[in-house]
Amino acid sequence: MVEVQGAQAAYRLLDVLSELGIQAGGANLTSLSQALDLPLSTTRRLLRVLCDRGFAVQDEVTKLYELGPQARLLGTLRIDRRSLGELALPADRAGCGYYRVIHPARAMVANGVADVRLGNRYLSPAELERLAPDAVVFQRQMLASQVEAQRRMCGFSRVFKVAELDDYLPNAPLKSIHRGQLPKDVRKTMAAALRQMDRLVVSTEPLAEALRDLHPDIRVARNRLPAEWWGHLRGGRRAGARPRVGWAGGAGHRGDLEMIADVVQALADEVDWVFMGLCPDRLRPYVHEFHPGVAIEDYPARLAALDLDLAIAPLEDNQFNRCKSNLRLLELGACGYPVVCSDVEAFRDGLPVTRVKPRFRDWVEAIRMHLADLDATARAGEALREAVHRDWMLDPASARAWLACWMPD
């Protein structure tokens, strides 16, 4: 029998068990290792312990691991059978897949409101029939090949089918790297995908309105922050000789940064600019620190470690961004950073931030206003953090509300 010692090993065993519980159709050693950020050797050893005790089993043919009889017995004692059986297929495990599917699913399971399993592939009709979920959630799976795969998977089933979406795909920003990754007829394939769905769940009211002609039943589930990632964070203050002013984001935000390029240059002698994730070549001479992007699991802690006195969140005013959520403000606020942001629809959410019009003078004046009184600016950051913790965390009530969006009425 395999021996595993220590509290850390116990935590890891529970992590593996939890991941098996939300993986539909079984999971292989590599996918479990990557999902949990564990070495292959450690994952293999933990799986052997679970198999020894009957909490996991390995299929002799496929070599996939699934929950064993002991785990399933405990599950029947824990879960309310009236809320059993959601299968969710996230679009990715690098960004929105976590916020729109993985974290909500884990919150539902942790709070005992539903047994949600995460799938990493389309199931065969026989596998779907055996699993017998009450609902299947497809996140951002609207390309022609995906539409056909969904039809094959669900064509003979009466399962309730839900599409999840958090971006306005038909009109990605011109300077976004993602624009070229979408087919020109994406709205046509979206319409075909949604004809197969019983409901569409989106992240904002503007996105729901923009897609109103594509589906008769659209529900809104606002993005929220999982406490296990964001609840304990607080960035440092006054960590440098000059105020640290920063921005964080990915490759899709090049156009947003170009809006404030002149602002970065103009204030380079007054602040230490700190960028994370993306820094266009034009801005490199004026940026004091640049931190490359990190895995999504590491992002919250790395964002808090930037120790910003002030954060900025520029956003171009276009239809794509008007349909976006306030997630960037929530992340910065969870770190206790005060924020100057664009005065656009996505950020008009009642949070205590400084909103500015897309004018050079307005941006410079707003940043200098905060720098003139760093004590007041720090208090603004604490007020934003308090608002995020009070109203925007993924708690049991919001998990139940999200589940209601995924389930038939």
JOVENLIN-V737850 format. One record per residue. N is the residue number from 1. RES is the residue in three letters. PHI is phi in whole degrees, 0 to 359 (none if undefined). NEAR is the number of other ideal C-beta (glycine too) atoms within 12 Angstrom. Layout:
# JOVENLIN-V737850
N|RES|PHI|NEAR, N|RES|PHI|NEAR
This chain:
# JOVENLIN-V737850
1|MET|none|9, 2|VAL|285|17, 3|GLU|254|11, 4|VAL|232|25, 5|GLN|245|12, 6|GLY|92|10, 7|ALA|295|10, 8|GLN|300|14, 9|ALA|296|20, 10|ALA|296|15, 11|TYR|300|16, 12|ARG|294|28, 13|LEU|300|33, 14|LEU|294|22, 15|ASP|297|28, 16|VAL|297|40, 17|LEU|298|35, 18|SER|297|33, 19|GLU|294|41, 20|LEU|297|41, 21|GLY|291|36, 22|ILE|250|39, 23|GLN|257|36, 24|ALA|279|37, 25|GLY|79|31, 26|GLY|91|33, 27|ALA|224|37, 28|ASN|269|26, 29|LEU|301|30, 30|THR|294|19, 31|SER|295|27, 32|LEU|294|38, 33|SER|300|25, 34|GLN|290|20, 35|ALA|298|32, 36|LEU|260|30, 37|ASP|56|20, 38|LEU|242|27, 39|PRO|298|16, 40|LEU|302|18, 41|SER|296|12, 42|THR|293|24, 43|THR|298|32, 44|ARG|299|25, 45|ARG|294|25, 46|LEU|295|38, 47|LEU|296|42, 48|ARG|296|24, 49|VAL|297|27, 50|LEU|297|36, 51|CYS|292|29, 52|ASP|301|20, 53|ARG|266|22, 54|GLY|82|18, 55|PHE|271|30, 56|ALA|214|36, 57|VAL|224|26, 58|GLN|243|25, 59|ASP|293|16, 60|GLU|292|9, 61|VAL|269|7, 62|THR|278|16, 63|LYS|68|18, 64|LEU|278|26, 65|TYR|261|36, 66|GLU|223|34, 67|LEU|299|36, 68|GLY|268|27, 69|PRO|298|17, 70|GLN|293|20, 71|ALA|293|30, 72|ARG|292|22, 73|LEU|296|14, 74|LEU|297|18, 75|GLY|297|27, 76|THR|292|15, 77|LEU|276|12, 78|ARG|264|20, 79|ILE|264|26, 80|ASP|293|19, 81|ARG|296|14, 82|ARG|289|13, 83|SER|238|25, 84|LEU|260|27, 85|GLY|105|32, 86|GLU|270|42, 87|LEU|248|42, 88|ALA|236|45, 89|LEU|248|42, 90|PRO|292|37, 91|ALA|287|31, 92|ASP|200|21, 93|ARG|235|27, 94|ALA|231|21, 95|GLY|190|32, 96|CYS|294|31, 97|GLY|301|30, 98|TYR|290|36, 99|TYR|290|43, 100|ARG|265|44, 101|VAL|228|45, 102|ILE|295|40, 103|HIS|295|40, 104|PRO|302|48, 105|ALA|299|42, 106|ARG|295|33, 107|ALA|294|35, 108|MET|297|44, 109|VAL|293|34, 110|ALA|298|26, 111|ASN|265|27, 112|GLY|70|22, 113|VAL|266|31, 114|ALA|195|40, 115|ASP|259|39, 116|VAL|260|44, 117|ARG|245|43, 118|LEU|265|42, 119|GLY|258|37, 120|ASN|247|30, 121|ARG|197|24, 122|TYR|285|26, 123|LEU|273|31, 124|SER|284|20, 125|PRO|306|21, 126|ALA|294|14, 127|GLU|295|26, 128|LEU|296|31, 129|GLU|295|17, 130|ARG|292|17, 131|LEU|289|31, 132|ALA|52|23, 133|PRO|286|37, 134|ASP|285|29, 135|ALA|209|41, 136|VAL|238|42, 137|VAL|249|49, 138|PHE|250|44, 139|GLN|265|41, 140|ARG|46|35, 141|GLN|241|41, 142|MET|228|38, 143|LEU|276|23, 144|ALA|303|20, 145|SER|295|16, 146|GLN|289|27, 147|VAL|300|30, 148|GLU|292|19, 149|ALA|296|24, 150|GLN|294|36, 151|ARG|296|23, 152|ARG|296|20, 153|MET|289|33, 154|CYS|249|36, 155|GLY|300|19, 156|PHE|252|14, 157|SER|242|28, 158|ARG|262|17, 159|VAL|299|31, 160|PHE|284|28, 161|LYS|249|39, 162|VAL|235|45, 163|ALA|260|45, 164|GLU|247|45, 165|LEU|210|42, 166|ASP|229|39, 167|ASP|221|42, 168|TYR|274|36, 169|LEU|298|39, 170|PRO|294|26, 171|ASN|216|26, 172|ALA|293|30, 173|PRO|305|32, 174|LEU|302|18, 175|LYS|266|23, 176|SER|281|30, 177|ILE|296|18, 178|HIS|281|25, 179|ARG|300|24, 180|GLY|284|15, 181|GLN|271|16, 182|LEU|256|27, 183|PRO|293|21, 184|LYS|295|14, 185|ASP|261|15, 186|VAL|298|29, 187|ARG|294|22, 188|LYS|294|20, 189|THR|289|27, 190|MET|298|36, 191|ALA|298|23, 192|ALA|295|26, 193|ALA|296|36, 194|LEU|288|34, 195|ARG|295|20, 196|GLN|272|33, 197|MET|262|37, 198|ASP|272|30, 199|ARG|202|32, 200|LEU|241|39, 201|VAL|246|42, 202|VAL|232|40, 203|SER|265|38, 204|THR|216|34, 205|GLU|296|24, 206|PRO|300|30, 207|LEU|292|38, 208|ALA|300|29, 209|GLU|293|18, 210|ALA|294|31, 211|LEU|254|37, 212|ARG|302|18, 213|ASP|280|15, 214|LEU|262|32, 215|HIS|201|29, 216|PRO|280|15, 217|ASP|235|23, 218|ILE|242|30, 219|ARG|244|33, 220|VAL|246|28, 221|ALA|238|40, 222|ARG|291|33, 223|ASN|296|39, 224|ARG|222|36, 225|LEU|262|41, 226|PRO|286|34, 227|ALA|297|25, 228|GLU|293|22, 229|TRP|265|30, 230|TRP|243|34, 231|GLY|289|22, 232|HIS|255|18, 233|LEU|274|32, 234|ARG|200|27, 235|GLY|289|37, 236|GLY|281|19, 237|ARG|228|26, 238|ARG|50|20, 239|ALA|274|21, 240|GLY|230|21, 241|ALA|293|11, 242|ARG|242|21, 243|PRO|302|32, 244|ARG|263|36, 245|VAL|242|44, 246|GLY|220|42, 247|TRP|219|46, 248|ALA|220|42, 249|GLY|175|35, 250|GLY|255|26, 251|ALA|294|24, 252|GLY|283|31, 253|HIS|249|36, 254|ARG|300|30, 255|GLY|297|30, 256|ASP|296|37, 257|LEU|292|39, 258|GLU|297|25, 259|MET|300|34, 260|ILE|245|40, 261|ALA|301|29, 262|ASP|293|21, 263|VAL|293|34, 264|VAL|301|36, 265|GLN|295|23, 266|ALA|294|21, 267|LEU|258|32, 268|ALA|298|22, 269|ASP|271|13, 270|GLU|251|25, 271|VAL|225|35, 272|ASP|262|29, 273|TRP|284|41, 274|VAL|233|36, 275|PHE|244|35, 276|MET|224|35, 277|GLY|98|31, 278|LEU|212|29, 279|CYS|212|31, 280|PRO|303|27, 281|ASP|305|14, 282|ARG|300|17, 283|LEU|264|28, 284|ARG|307|19, 285|PRO|298|15, 286|TYR|255|29, 287|VAL|261|29, 288|HIS|287|29, 289|GLU|224|26, 290|PHE|233|24, 291|HIS|245|26, 292|PRO|294|17, 293|GLY|295|23, 294|VAL|230|21, 295|ALA|300|18, 296|ILE|303|28, 297|GLU|295|24, 298|ASP|268|18, 299|TYR|298|34, 300|PRO|304|33, 301|ALA|295|22, 302|ARG|291|26, 303|LEU|296|38, 304|ALA|296|33, 305|ALA|286|25, 306|LEU|290|39, 307|ASP|54|30, 308|LEU|275|46, 309|ASP|277|41, 310|LEU|203|48, 311|ALA|244|45, 312|ILE|240|44, 313|ALA|220|45, 314|PRO|286|41, 315|LEU|211|41, 316|GLU|299|30, 317|ASP|266|24, 318|ASN|218|27, 319|GLN|298|24, 320|PHE|303|34, 321|ASN|286|38, 322|ARG|295|27, 323|CYS|270|34, 324|LYS|284|44, 325|SER|266|39, 326|ASN|267|41, 327|LEU|304|36, 328|ARG|299|41, 329|LEU|294|42, 330|LEU|297|41, 331|GLU|295|44, 332|LEU|295|45, 333|GLY|295|44, 334|ALA|299|42, 335|CYS|276|43, 336|GLY|81|36, 337|TYR|275|47, 338|PRO|292|44, 339|VAL|227|47, 340|VAL|252|44, 341|CYS|223|42, 342|SER|292|39, 343|ASP|273|24, 344|VAL|232|32, 345|GLU|307|28, 346|ALA|299|40, 347|PHE|254|36, 348|ARG|268|22, 349|ASP|235|31, 350|GLY|87|16, 351|LEU|289|35, 352|PRO|281|26, 353|VAL|232|39, 354|THR|261|33, 355|ARG|259|29, 356|VAL|228|31, 357|LYS|285|19, 358|PRO|282|25, 359|ARG|233|17, 360|PHE|307|21, 361|ARG|299|15, 362|ASP|296|23, 363|TRP|295|34, 364|VAL|297|26, 365|GLU|295|20, 366|ALA|294|34, 367|ILE|294|37, 368|ARG|296|25, 369|MET|302|20, 370|HIS|291|36, 371|LEU|289|27, 372|ALA|290|16, 373|ASP|218|16, 374|LEU|290|26, 375|ASP|293|16, 376|ALA|295|18, 377|THR|295|35, 378|ALA|297|26, 379|ARG|295|18, 380|ALA|296|32, 381|GLY|296|41, 382|GLU|293|24, 383|ALA|295|23, 384|LEU|293|41, 385|ARG|300|38, 386|GLU|298|20, 387|ALA|295|28, 388|VAL|296|39, 389|HIS|294|27, 390|ARG|284|20, 391|ASP|242|25, 392|TRP|229|33, 393|MET|265|30, 394|LEU|276|39, 395|ASP|256|26, 396|PRO|303|21, 397|ALA|295|17, 398|SER|289|27, 399|ALA|296|32, 400|ARG|294|23, 401|ALA|295|24, 402|TRP|294|40, 403|LEU|301|38, 404|ALA|298|25, 405|CYS|290|37, 406|TRP|274|43, 407|MET|255|33, 408|PRO|296|21, 409|ASP|294|11
